[in-house]
Amino acid sequence: MLNGPRIPELAQRDRFVRRAVSEGRVLTLADEENASVPSQKVPGRTVQLFWSSPIEAGRWAEALAGNKELQEIALTTFAADLLPGIATAKGFVGTDWVSDPIEAEVDARDLLIRLKAEAWPAHAAAMRERGEVYLVGGDDGPMLTPAGASPSAAQQLHVFSTRPEAERHMKKVSGRRVIADPVADFLASTLPWAETRGHVILVEPIAGAGFLDIKGADLGRRLAPAAVGV
């Protein structure tokens, strides 16, 4: 059984998350054969190694591969492609790997959730600065999708920061059109409408990496004109 992470491991993981989102990229070894190690905690599992600091990455590249050659991976690729693949393979992620007893071996699904949560405030700020959000529309207004197979499942409203993201989703759900909703109108009408009916609000802070469930009150607060610095 995998023991819960200790405070130093949590700090190491959280530092990685903050830097990865801030820099918009992560680093791994150019030599992919040396970019993984056996898990110290679960026999038979593999830990894929990534860093948020070029200095740390270069030091460990030299130790593991004999050179300082690194591969830079965009945050979108890391979150949308690599982490789901690692999760499917039942591997772990070594965040800012240092090969010592406090080594963090992070579940890829948990790391993905934390990256999206860290990216969310800046994503909301970008929506506010653009002055409008984008929704997928059906015949009668914003299109809703069921949260599950049950007839009583909540309905979901997807909110996008750019038109291309909304267009991609529109094709997946067979929507009719993309609605550009000015932030002022969204706050005054669309968001209260969704909250009154108990709809789930979903955003995608990292393009292609999946949606994050956001409380309507939090979304409204961050989109409000006075939300700078929230």
PLY file of the C-alpha trace (Angstrom):
ply
format ascii 1.0
element vertex 230
property float x
property float y
property float z
element edge 229
property int vertex1
property int vertex2
end_header
0.00 0.00 0.00
1.34 3.45 -0.91
1.86 5.54 2.19
0.59 9.12 2.17
3.14 11.75 1.17
5.00 13.59 3.90
5.20 17.37 4.26
8.55 17.70 2.38
7.14 15.66 -0.50
4.02 17.82 -0.61
6.12 20.99 -0.63
8.23 19.60 -3.48
5.11 18.71 -5.48
3.44 22.08 -4.88
6.58 24.01 -5.85
6.67 22.05 -9.11
3.01 22.87 -9.81
3.50 26.60 -9.20
6.60 26.83 -11.40
5.18 24.67 -14.19
2.10 26.86 -14.50
4.03 30.12 -14.12
6.65 29.15 -16.74
4.23 27.32 -19.03
6.56 24.36 -19.40
8.32 21.47 -17.67
11.68 19.84 -18.36
12.83 16.26 -18.72
15.91 14.50 -20.07
16.60 14.59 -23.80
17.52 10.91 -23.50
14.11 9.44 -22.76
15.56 6.04 -21.78
17.09 7.67 -18.70
14.06 9.83 -17.92
12.42 7.25 -15.69
13.43 5.24 -12.62
11.85 2.38 -10.66
9.49 3.48 -7.91
11.00 3.47 -4.43
7.56 2.86 -2.93
5.63 0.48 -5.17
7.48 -2.50 -6.69
6.98 -2.84 -10.42
5.92 0.77 -10.96
7.90 3.42 -12.86
8.47 7.08 -12.03
8.74 9.49 -14.96
11.10 12.35 -14.11
10.29 16.02 -14.66
11.63 19.32 -13.32
10.47 22.89 -13.16
13.97 24.38 -12.76
16.57 24.23 -15.58
19.39 24.22 -13.01
18.02 21.21 -11.15
17.11 19.45 -14.38
20.60 19.95 -15.80
22.26 18.64 -12.64
20.24 15.44 -12.66
20.54 15.00 -16.42
24.31 14.91 -15.99
24.02 12.42 -13.13
21.61 10.10 -14.93
22.57 10.46 -18.60
26.11 11.85 -18.46
25.17 15.12 -20.15
23.03 18.20 -19.53
20.82 17.81 -22.58
17.21 18.56 -21.73
13.86 18.41 -23.44
11.41 21.25 -22.82
7.74 20.24 -22.81
4.93 22.79 -23.08
2.50 22.73 -20.19
-0.38 21.98 -22.56
1.41 18.89 -23.93
2.44 17.77 -20.45
-1.08 18.10 -19.05
-3.14 17.00 -22.06
-0.97 14.18 -23.41
1.79 12.98 -21.09
0.01 12.85 -17.74
-2.99 10.87 -19.06
-0.54 8.44 -20.68
1.39 7.99 -17.44
-1.87 7.45 -15.56
-2.99 4.79 -18.05
0.35 3.01 -17.63
-0.10 3.16 -13.82
3.12 5.10 -13.43
4.04 7.95 -11.12
5.48 11.40 -11.77
8.71 12.49 -10.12
8.21 16.22 -9.61
11.52 18.10 -9.28
13.18 14.73 -8.76
16.17 14.63 -6.42
16.66 10.90 -5.65
16.53 11.00 -1.87
14.17 9.77 0.88
11.77 12.70 0.40
11.40 11.95 -3.29
7.88 12.79 -4.47
6.14 10.04 -6.45
2.92 11.73 -7.50
-0.19 10.16 -8.98
-0.53 11.60 -12.50
-4.28 12.17 -12.14
-3.83 14.08 -8.90
-1.06 16.18 -10.45
-3.28 17.06 -13.41
-6.05 18.28 -11.09
-3.57 20.43 -9.16
-2.12 21.94 -12.33
-5.58 22.94 -13.56
-6.48 24.43 -10.18
-3.24 26.44 -10.17
-3.85 27.64 -13.74
-7.46 28.66 -13.07
-6.92 32.18 -11.61
-4.82 33.33 -14.58
-7.34 31.74 -16.94
-10.15 33.73 -15.33
-8.08 36.90 -15.51
-7.59 36.35 -19.25
-11.37 36.04 -19.67
-11.90 39.27 -17.76
-9.27 41.15 -19.77
-10.73 40.02 -23.11
-14.13 41.27 -22.00
-16.11 38.26 -23.19
-16.50 34.53 -22.71
-17.55 31.93 -25.25
-20.30 29.34 -24.98
-21.47 26.59 -27.27
-25.01 27.32 -28.41
-27.89 25.07 -29.37
-31.18 25.99 -31.03
-32.49 28.01 -28.09
-29.43 29.44 -26.34
-26.41 28.09 -24.44
-26.03 24.34 -24.91
-26.02 22.12 -21.84
-24.61 18.60 -21.58
-25.53 15.97 -18.96
-23.02 15.27 -16.19
-23.87 11.56 -16.26
-26.02 8.85 -17.80
-28.79 9.17 -15.21
-31.89 11.12 -16.30
-31.56 13.12 -13.09
-27.90 14.01 -13.68
-27.02 17.70 -13.41
-26.60 19.70 -16.60
-23.22 21.24 -17.43
-22.42 24.63 -18.92
-18.97 24.87 -20.50
-17.39 28.33 -20.46
-14.41 29.10 -22.70
-11.90 31.93 -22.84
-11.31 31.81 -26.60
-13.42 31.15 -29.67
-11.18 28.34 -31.04
-11.56 26.39 -27.78
-15.33 26.78 -27.95
-15.32 25.73 -31.61
-13.43 22.54 -30.81
-15.93 21.66 -28.11
-18.84 22.54 -30.41
-17.71 19.86 -32.87
-17.51 17.26 -30.11
-21.03 17.89 -28.82
-22.65 18.71 -32.18
-23.44 22.26 -31.15
-25.02 24.75 -33.55
-22.92 27.86 -33.01
-20.48 29.67 -30.74
-21.91 32.43 -28.57
-19.63 35.36 -27.67
-21.08 36.57 -24.37
-19.75 39.92 -23.08
-18.54 39.50 -19.51
-21.02 42.13 -18.28
-23.92 40.22 -19.85
-22.58 36.88 -18.66
-22.42 38.15 -15.06
-25.80 39.86 -15.20
-27.78 37.17 -17.01
-26.12 33.89 -18.07
-24.35 33.04 -14.82
-27.36 33.77 -12.55
-29.51 31.70 -14.94
-27.12 28.75 -14.66
-26.83 29.01 -10.87
-30.60 29.29 -10.36
-31.10 26.04 -12.24
-28.26 24.24 -10.48
-26.15 23.78 -13.59
-22.51 22.75 -13.19
-20.04 25.38 -14.48
-17.00 23.92 -16.25
-13.88 25.68 -17.53
-10.69 24.36 -19.12
-7.74 26.30 -17.63
-5.18 24.29 -19.64
-6.29 23.77 -23.22
-7.00 20.12 -24.00
-6.33 18.91 -20.46
-9.94 18.48 -19.39
-12.45 20.54 -17.49
-12.52 21.90 -13.96
-15.74 22.27 -11.97
-15.96 25.88 -10.74
-18.40 27.37 -8.26
-20.50 30.05 -9.91
-19.72 32.48 -7.10
-15.98 32.03 -7.63
-16.31 32.55 -11.37
-18.42 35.66 -10.87
-15.98 37.11 -8.36
-12.99 36.60 -10.64
-14.71 37.99 -13.71
-16.00 41.11 -11.96
-14.24 44.36 -13.00
-12.91 44.86 -9.45
-11.36 41.37 -9.39
-7.83 42.48 -10.32
-5.41 40.80 -7.93
-7.98 38.23 -6.65
0 1
1 2
2 3
3 4
4 5
5 6
6 7
7 8
8 9
9 10
10 11
11 12
12 13
13 14
14 15
15 16
16 17
17 18
18 19
19 20
20 21
21 22
22 23
23 24
24 25
25 26
26 27
27 28
28 29
29 30
30 31
31 32
32 33
33 34
34 35
35 36
36 37
37 38
38 39
39 40
40 41
41 42
42 43
43 44
44 45
45 46
46 47
47 48
48 49
49 50
50 51
51 52
52 53
53 54
54 55
55 56
56 57
57 58
58 59
59 60
60 61
61 62
62 63
63 64
64 65
65 66
66 67
67 68
68 69
69 70
70 71
71 72
72 73
73 74
74 75
75 76
76 77
77 78
78 79
79 80
80 81
81 82
82 83
83 84
84 85
85 86
86 87
87 88
88 89
89 90
90 91
91 92
92 93
93 94
94 95
95 96
96 97
97 98
98 99
99 100
100 101
101 102
102 103
103 104
104 105
105 106
106 107
107 108
108 109
109 110
110 111
111 112
112 113
113 114
114 115
115 116
116 117
117 118
118 119
119 120
120 121
121 122
122 123
123 124
124 125
125 126
126 127
127 128
128 129
129 130
130 131
131 132
132 133
133 134
134 135
135 136
136 137
137 138
138 139
139 140
140 141
141 142
142 143
143 144
144 145
145 146
146 147
147 148
148 149
149 150
150 151
151 152
152 153
153 154
154 155
155 156
156 157
157 158
158 159
159 160
160 161
161 162
162 163
163 164
164 165
165 166
166 167
167 168
168 169
169 170
170 171
171 172
172 173
173 174
174 175
175 176
176 177
177 178
178 179
179 180
180 181
181 182
182 183
183 184
184 185
185 186
186 187
187 188
188 189
189 190
190 191
191 192
192 193
193 194
194 195
195 196
196 197
197 198
198 199
199 200
200 201
201 202
202 203
203 204
204 205
205 206
206 207
207 208
208 209
209 210
210 211
211 212
212 213
213 214
214 215
215 216
216 217
217 218
218 219
219 220
220 221
221 222
222 223
223 224
224 225
225 226
226 227
227 228
228 229
